[in-house]
């Protein structure tokens, strides 16, 4: 199935108020451009170096979409990441939050949205905060005190299982944490909950 057809089918299935972040991993410029022309508004990339290459190749077309950093971010690549990405979805510690916050102004930006990444399945192969409310609440409060980043939501990718019903409890747990965090009286309110359902590989049916 072509990227355009796949995207448009999925777009019709998902409410308009829900954003679709298209996760491109090792895809070509032409494939990403096709998705943009099909109506995609948000692009996710795992690696800074790959994002730099594609962003440069797309030219002005790169500015038509919002770029999301959805992979683990190393501190020594924050400057490069901020030159490309509009959103950092993988903040899992206050140390990382501070490191990003310090570099925002030098990147020529005023306020960068970030998400707290939760390792909802406590998988050793995945990054993210442990799914413990107190840890996540403390991180949310800490981020709210910073000047150059704003907490826009929570992000998680549940364990890969064959039966969709087996993954529902993980997203339900994330939603429960989200609701509790959202009620906290902090400066930067949480706006969005991102999960695996919001990401798509444009080549998968």
PEWO-V736545 format. One record per residue. N is the residue number from 0. NEAR is the number of other ideal C-beta (glycine too) atoms within 10 Angstrom. Layout:
n = [N & N]
near = [NEAR & NEAR]
This chain:
n = [0 & 1 & 2 & 3 & 4 & 5 & 6 & 7 & 8 & 9 & 10 & 11 & 12 & 13 & 14 & 15 & 16 & 17 & 18 & 19 & 20 & 21 & 22 & 23 & 24 & 25 & 26 & 27 & 28 & 29 & 30 & 31 & 32 & 33 & 34 & 35 & 36 & 37 & 38 & 39 & 40 & 41 & 42 & 43 & 44 & 45 & 46 & 47 & 48 & 49 & 50 & 51 & 52 & 53 & 54 & 55 & 56 & 57 & 58 & 59 & 60 & 61 & 62 & 63 & 64 & 65 & 66 & 67 & 68 & 69 & 70 & 71 & 72 & 73 & 74 & 75 & 76 & 77 & 78 & 79 & 80 & 81 & 82 & 83 & 84 & 85 & 86 & 87 & 88 & 89 & 90 & 91 & 92 & 93 & 94 & 95 & 96 & 97 & 98 & 99 & 100 & 101 & 102 & 103 & 104 & 105 & 106 & 107 & 108 & 109 & 110 & 111 & 112 & 113 & 114 & 115 & 116 & 117 & 118 & 119 & 120 & 121 & 122 & 123 & 124 & 125 & 126 & 127 & 128 & 129 & 130 & 131 & 132 & 133 & 134 & 135 & 136 & 137 & 138 & 139 & 140 & 141 & 142 & 143 & 144 & 145 & 146 & 147 & 148 & 149 & 150 & 151 & 152 & 153 & 154 & 155 & 156 & 157 & 158 & 159 & 160 & 161 & 162 & 163 & 164 & 165 & 166 & 167 & 168 & 169 & 170 & 171 & 172 & 173 & 174 & 175 & 176 & 177 & 178 & 179 & 180 & 181 & 182 & 183 & 184 & 185 & 186 & 187 & 188 & 189 & 190 & 191 & 192 & 193 & 194 & 195 & 196 & 197 & 198 & 199 & 200 & 201 & 202 & 203 & 204]
near = [11 & 11 & 22 & 15 & 12 & 19 & 22 & 13 & 11 & 14 & 16 & 8 & 8 & 13 & 5 & 7 & 5 & 12 & 14 & 20 & 22 & 26 & 21 & 22 & 12 & 8 & 20 & 11 & 16 & 10 & 15 & 24 & 19 & 17 & 22 & 18 & 13 & 17 & 11 & 25 & 14 & 17 & 26 & 24 & 25 & 16 & 17 & 22 & 10 & 15 & 24 & 16 & 12 & 21 & 20 & 11 & 14 & 18 & 10 & 6 & 14 & 19 & 10 & 13 & 18 & 16 & 20 & 26 & 27 & 26 & 19 & 15 & 26 & 12 & 11 & 9 & 15 & 22 & 12 & 16 & 23 & 23 & 14 & 17 & 26 & 15 & 21 & 24 & 23 & 19 & 24 & 23 & 16 & 15 & 11 & 21 & 23 & 14 & 16 & 24 & 18 & 14 & 18 & 18 & 12 & 10 & 18 & 8 & 15 & 9 & 10 & 20 & 19 & 24 & 26 & 28 & 25 & 28 & 19 & 27 & 19 & 12 & 13 & 6 & 6 & 17 & 13 & 23 & 21 & 12 & 18 & 12 & 11 & 8 & 15 & 22 & 16 & 13 & 21 & 22 & 17 & 16 & 25 & 18 & 12 & 19 & 11 & 17 & 23 & 17 & 25 & 21 & 19 & 26 & 29 & 27 & 21 & 22 & 14 & 9 & 11 & 6 & 7 & 8 & 7 & 11 & 20 & 11 & 11 & 20 & 17 & 11 & 16 & 21 & 14 & 12 & 23 & 22 & 11 & 12 & 22 & 15 & 10 & 12 & 7 & 17 & 11 & 18 & 16 & 21 & 12 & 15 & 20 & 25 & 19 & 17 & 13 & 17 & 17 & 20 & 13 & 22 & 12 & 8 & 7]
